[in-house]
């Protein structure tokens, strides 16, 4: 090796090292120290990259430390952690299994709802149908948001420290219990108010029953799913799988069936107790509400959850209101024989749409965390930004959007025929139904994936972490769009047939 080439190599390494330092003085000190470095060198990471446009098979980002200009193709790092690079094949494999698992969970939830709609509590307290989408939407408001936050924390290296890891987990779980209790209470009040407006009658005991069932269901389901989510994310880190691809659909796979099962059993039990012991529902509500200050104190002790304790209410409450509109549509379909299948398929179409869009939201949020500081957009997102941008590009998030949109149609076909096989119906789904259903599902997913890209970038530009703000809005929109398009699907099908 010649002296000239050795000097040039030293200068290049010194430039890379000085990028880690926060001031010009530290950079100058590094340059002076580089003169005395030994000749042993680690492999040059930039040698395997070219100037071509990046794809999913390349490392996801070309800038280091939030867009600092360095040698072309340098892998992005935060806290010494590299952004995970994935091939298209790895992306599909990692997404496919949890996506199917989540889909089968929604299938079971839809079939369960189709059964329990004939139970006494559902026939006598019809406002409970308005309560179903907001409570099922808690997986988007709470579980998927938790999964997205912790997935980003894993990818940026915050789980490398054991103390920081458990502080994040404890604070976020406590925060989630506060949110579950409050949202469960508010969802019951909204369902009661909408039922009162529609029926022009308000029964106080029914309001108490809704509040009690909603709070107990939301609290219990949130606690169980939160523990499972922590296990999934910690486990994915140990086995080297990107948690952005599996955490949110895994949360969804358990969320619907657990929440709906708890709601059905708890509401039926309290309904039978309401007549002989009417005070029980009031007492249970008070007990769970009195536990809230304890969870507030626990979440307040950790800096990250402390900030979210004050700033995270707007998206989850707004999302609950949006989901309640979907519940209002569902409640109106119960009495119409033309819309009989909406109850069975609504958890499926809503759940699949929410699962797919939450994966994309988590991935785009991780991309922004690595690529630029909060409040600033990357170069490719500045100026005019089209919602269809990701469907037409081979950039780091474009490939995942295309994969997720492609999974929608075959995924729904699998779920439709799974329902047919489990139910044991003598007649398979008709071609007319499959056409209208797939058209509704594809339109829903296409709109959601277009919305997620714009929403996540806007939230980031406004200084709001999309890991905490975007997924509640998106899953609530999935519920509203899914229920609306599904109802339209059955209306059109009734006209054709």
Buried (B, 14 or more C-beta within 10 A) or exposed (E): EEEEEEEEBBEBBBBBBBBBEEEEEEBEEBBEEBEEEEEEEEEEBBEEBEEEEBBBBBBBBBBBBBBEEBBEBBBBBBEEBBBBBBEBEBBBEBBBEBBBBBBBBBBBBBBBBBEBBEBEBBEEBBBBBBBBBBBBBBBBBBBBBBBBBBBBBBBBBBBEEEEBBEBBBBBBBBBBBBBBBBBBBBBBEBBBBBBBEBEEEEBEBBBBBBBBBBBBBBBBBBBBBBEBBBEBBBEBBEEEBBBBBBBBBBBBBBBBBBBBBBBBBBBBBBBEBBEEEEEBBEEBBEEBBEBBEEBBEBBBEBEBBBBBBEEBBEBBBBBBEBBBBBBBBBBBBBEEEEBEBBBBBBBBBBBBBBBBBBBBBBBBBBBBBBBBEBEBBBEEBEEEEEBEBBBEBBBBBBBBBBBBBEBBBEBBBEBBEBBEEEEEEEEEBEEEBBBBBBBBBBBBBBBBBBBBBBBBBBBBBEEBBBBBBBBBBBBBBBBBBBBBBBBBBBBBBEEEE
